[in-house]
């Protein structure tokens, strides 16, 4: 019997559909088991040989990855959004499990990185921080939208201040609308308190990680950005070069072209027309991109070596938006270098690292 097994798992809240294939593509087992740790481990222990397991990224992925990793040869958590072959043909739980097993056997799955357990607390705190930050922004936008809907100008930040709150509420003459604004203010106060608590825990947890300590030495990367970078990147060795980090962060340049060759008098020649489409890659970690973009935006407007670099780009005729993108790529490259090599930041890195 083939000693290598490829196992596809279609995971749902109540049950998991499992398909087991050999290296030749023969389906040797299909099963539906309950989504419980002991049941899953008992199933895996009943199989022999080298076990390669795959399932889609989702709600259960982190838990299932940690559960299976010590008991199988390899776990591949795949990204369903970029694996178009999963959507081809008929669809059911059993069919999806078979497809996953077959695609894993063929090496056609795009994996999603799952880091080490030592960073799990920092990862969860960073997710909490980012989620509450987004919720806070939504409530603030709703408040301003409410005032604007009643033709009340509300530029600036004073509309959120508890000290000026009574004055702002008095501008709303309709009782029902005023009560609605009061509810928004209560939600805002609760989220701000929660945001401060999560921020404190996130910074405190990041101090236990050497990567965050090194990143904080880089100008414009404060305690929060260093903590988020550490949680989102996890280990710098994931990225062999800075270009891989740029792509993961949404800072990689993509070009799209077609009809690159033509025949002229019977001779094949490359077309001299310019590239048709050029832009940033779309498949990326949006949170990490926002961190690098925010760092570049702050650095470009505050004194320091990065502002000098930014001004130098503008002096060469580069447009401000392109200069900020170049600066973000520069900061990402330096962060990877400092973290991977365990070095302290030196302004010379601005010259050594090309962007």
C-alpha positions in Angstrom: 0.0 0.0 0.0 1.2 3.5 -0.8 2.9 5.0 2.3 1.9 8.6 1.4 -1.6 9.8 2.1 -3.1 13.1 0.9 -6.0 14.2 3.0 -8.6 16.8 2.0 -10.9 18.2 4.7 -14.0 20.3 4.0 -14.6 21.8 7.5 -17.9 23.0 8.8 -19.3 23.8 12.3 -20.9 20.4 12.9 -19.1 18.0 10.6 -16.0 17.5 8.5 -16.0 15.7 5.1 -12.7 13.9 4.6 -11.2 12.3 1.5 -7.9 10.3 1.5 -5.9 9.7 -1.6 -2.7 7.9 -2.4 0.2 9.5 -4.4 -1.2 7.9 -7.6 -4.6 9.7 -7.1 -6.5 6.7 -6.0 -9.3 7.5 -3.5 -8.9 5.0 -0.7 -11.3 6.5 2.0 -14.1 8.9 2.4 -15.6 9.8 5.7 -17.8 12.3 7.6 -16.8 13.0 11.2 -17.9 15.3 13.9 -15.9 18.6 14.3 -14.4 17.6 17.7 -10.7 17.4 18.5 -10.8 13.8 19.9 -12.7 12.6 16.8 -10.3 14.2 14.4 -7.2 12.8 16.2 -8.7 9.3 16.4 -9.3 9.4 12.6 -5.7 10.5 11.9 -4.3 7.9 14.2 -6.1 5.2 12.3 -4.2 6.0 9.1 -0.7 4.8 8.3 2.2 6.3 6.5 3.1 10.0 5.8 0.1 12.1 6.2 -0.3 15.4 4.2 -3.4 17.3 5.2 -5.1 20.4 3.7 -8.2 22.5 4.5 -9.3 26.0 3.6 -8.5 29.1 5.6 -11.5 30.1 7.7 -13.0 30.3 11.2 -11.6 26.9 12.3 -8.2 27.1 10.5 -6.0 28.3 13.4 -7.5 25.8 15.9 -7.3 22.9 13.4 -3.8 23.7 12.3 -2.5 23.7 15.9 -4.4 20.5 16.6 -3.1 18.5 13.6 0.5 19.8 13.2 2.1 17.5 15.9 0.3 14.4 14.5 0.9 14.6 10.7 3.7 15.1 8.3 2.5 18.4 6.9 -0.5 20.7 7.2 -1.3 23.1 4.3 -4.0 25.7 5.0 -5.0 26.9 1.5 -6.5 30.2 0.4 -9.8 29.5 -1.4 -9.9 33.0 -3.0 -6.9 32.3 -5.1 -7.4 28.6 -5.8 -9.9 28.9 -8.7 -9.8 25.1 -9.4 -11.8 24.6 -6.2 -14.8 26.3 -7.9 -14.7 24.3 -11.1 -17.4 21.7 -11.7 -20.0 20.3 -9.3 -19.9 21.3 -5.6 -20.7 19.4 -2.4 -18.9 18.7 0.8 -17.6 15.3 -0.4 -16.6 16.7 -3.8 -14.8 19.6 -2.2 -12.8 17.2 0.1 -11.8 15.2 -3.0 -10.7 18.3 -4.9 -8.6 19.5 -1.9 -6.9 16.1 -1.6 -6.2 15.9 -5.4 -5.0 19.5 -5.6 -2.7 18.9 -2.6 -1.3 15.8 -4.3 -0.7 17.8 -7.5 1.0 20.7 -5.7 -1.6 23.2 -7.0 -2.7 24.8 -3.7 -1.7 28.3 -2.5 -0.8 28.0 1.2 -1.7 30.5 3.9 1.0 31.0 6.5 0.2 30.0 10.1 3.0 30.9 12.5 4.3 29.6 15.8 2.3 29.2 19.0 4.7 31.6 20.8 3.1 34.5 18.9 -0.5 33.5 19.3 -1.2 35.9 22.1 0.4 38.8 20.2 -1.6 37.8 17.1 -4.9 37.7 18.9 -4.2 41.1 20.6 -3.3 42.7 17.3 -6.6 41.3 15.8 -8.5 42.8 18.7 -6.8 46.1 18.3 -7.4 46.3 14.5 -11.0 45.2 14.9 -11.8 47.7 17.6 -9.9 50.5 15.7 -12.2 49.8 12.7 -15.3 49.8 14.9 -14.2 53.1 16.4 -13.7 54.7 13.0 -17.2 53.5 11.9 -18.8 55.1 14.9 -16.9 58.4 14.4 -18.0 58.4 10.8 -21.6 57.7 11.8 -21.6 60.7 14.2 -20.3 63.1 11.6 -22.7 61.7 9.0 -25.6 62.4 11.4 -24.6 66.0 11.9 -24.0 66.5 8.2 -27.4 65.0 7.4 -28.9 67.9 9.3 -26.7 70.5 7.6 -24.5 71.0 10.8 -20.8 71.6 9.9 -18.6 69.3 11.9 -15.1 69.5 10.6 -12.3 68.7 13.0 -12.2 66.5 16.1 -14.1 68.6 18.6 -17.3 66.9 17.8 -16.0 63.8 19.6 -14.7 65.6 22.7 -16.7 65.0 25.9 -15.9 68.6 26.9 -17.8 70.0 23.9 -20.5 67.3 23.7 -23.3 69.3 25.2 -22.8 72.1 22.8 -22.9 69.8 19.8 -26.0 68.0 21.0 -27.8 71.3 21.4 -27.3 72.0 17.7 -29.7 69.1 17.0 -33.2 70.4 17.4 -35.1 67.1 16.6 -35.4 65.1 19.9 -35.3 61.7 18.1 -32.1 62.6 16.2 -30.5 64.0 19.4 -31.2 60.8 21.2 -29.7 58.8 18.4 -26.6 61.0 18.6 -26.4 60.3 22.4 -26.4 56.6 21.7 -23.5 57.0 19.3 -21.6 59.0 21.9 -22.2 56.2 24.4 -20.9 53.6 21.9 -17.9 55.9 21.2 -17.0 56.2 24.9 -17.2 52.4 25.4 -15.1 51.7 22.3 -12.5 54.3 23.3 -12.1 52.8 26.7 -11.8 49.3 25.2 -9.3 50.6 22.6 -7.1 52.0 25.3 -7.1 48.7 27.3 -6.3 46.6 24.2 -3.5 49.1 23.2 -1.9 48.8 26.6 -2.0 45.0 26.6 -0.7 44.9 23.0 2.3 47.1 23.8 3.0 45.1 27.0 2.9 41.8 25.1 5.1 43.1 22.3 7.9 43.9 24.8 8.5 40.2 25.2 9.5 39.8 21.5 12.9 40.8 20.2 11.6 41.6 16.8 9.3 44.3 18.2 12.2 45.8 20.1 14.4 46.1 17.0 11.6 47.5 14.9 10.9 50.2 17.5 14.4 51.6 16.9 13.5 52.5 13.3 12.3 56.2 13.1 8.5 56.5 12.6 7.8 53.0 13.8 6.4 53.4 17.3 5.3 50.8 19.8 2.0 50.1 18.2 3.3 49.8 14.6 6.2 47.6 15.8 3.7 45.3 17.7 1.4 45.0 14.6 4.3 44.3 12.3 5.6 41.6 14.6 2.1 40.0 14.8 1.4 40.2 11.1 4.8 39.1 9.8 5.6 36.7 12.7 9.0 35.6 11.5 11.1 37.5 9.0 12.6 34.3 7.6 9.3 33.8 5.8 10.5 36.3 3.2 13.7 35.4 1.4 14.0 38.9 -0.1 12.4 42.3 0.4 10.4 41.9 -2.8 8.5 39.0 -1.3 7.6 41.2 1.7 6.6 44.0 -0.7 4.2 41.6 -2.5 2.8 40.2 0.8 2.3 43.8 2.0 0.6 45.0 -1.2 3.6 47.1 -2.2 4.7 44.9 -5.1 4.5 46.2 -8.7 2.5 44.1 -11.2 2.6 44.6 -15.0 0.0 43.2 -17.4 0.7 43.0 -21.1 -0.3 41.0 -24.1 0.6 40.7 -27.8 4.2 41.1 -26.9 5.5 39.7 -30.3 4.6 40.2 -33.9 5.9 39.1 -37.3 7.5 41.8 -39.5 8.4 40.6 -43.1 8.4 37.0 -41.9 10.7 37.7 -38.8 9.5 37.4 -35.2 10.1 40.7 -33.3 9.2 41.9 -29.9 6.7 44.7 -29.9 8.1 48.0 -28.8 4.8 49.3 -27.4 4.8 50.2 -23.7 3.4 47.9 -21.0 -0.4 48.2 -21.0 -1.1 48.1 -17.3 1.0 48.7 -14.2 0.0 48.8 -10.6 0.2 47.3 -7.1 -0.6 43.7 -6.5 -4.1 43.1 -5.2 -3.7 39.8 -3.3 -2.0 41.0 -0.1 -2.3 41.5 3.6 -4.4 44.7 3.9 -3.6 45.3 7.5 0.2 45.2 6.9 -0.2 47.5 3.9 -2.0 50.0 6.1 0.8 49.8 8.7 3.5 50.5 6.1 1.5 53.2 4.4 0.7 54.9 7.7 4.4 54.8 8.7 5.4 56.3 5.4 2.8 59.1 5.6 3.9 60.0 9.1 7.6 59.9 8.2 7.2 62.1 5.2 5.8 64.9 7.2 8.0 64.7 10.3 11.7 65.5 10.7 14.1 62.6 10.4 16.1 60.6 7.9 13.0 59.3 6.2 11.7 62.8 5.5 15.1 63.7 4.0 14.8 60.6 1.8 11.2 61.6 0.8 12.2 65.2 0.0 15.1 63.9 -2.1 12.6 61.9 -4.2 10.5 65.0 -4.7 13.6 66.9 -5.8 14.2 64.3 -8.5 10.7 65.1 -10.0 8.8 62.2 -8.5 5.1 62.7 -7.7 4.2 62.8 -4.0 2.0 59.7 -4.1 4.8 57.7 -5.9 7.4 59.1 -3.4 5.3 57.9 -0.5 5.0 54.5 -2.0 8.8 54.4 -2.6 9.3 55.4 1.0 6.9 52.7 2.3 8.8 50.1 0.3 12.1 51.5 1.7 10.7 51.3 5.3 9.6 47.7 4.7 13.0 46.7 3.3 14.8 48.2 6.2 12.4 46.6 8.7 13.0 43.2 7.2 16.8 43.7 7.2 17.0 44.9 10.8 14.7 42.2 12.1 16.2 39.3 10.1 19.8 40.1 10.9 19.2 41.3 14.4 20.8 44.6 13.7 20.2 48.0 15.2 18.9 50.7 12.9 21.5 52.8 11.2 20.7 55.7 8.8 23.2 54.1 6.4 20.5 51.5 5.7 18.7 54.2 3.6 21.6 54.0 1.1 22.2 50.3 1.3 18.6 49.2 0.7 17.3 50.0 -2.7 13.6 50.7 -3.0 
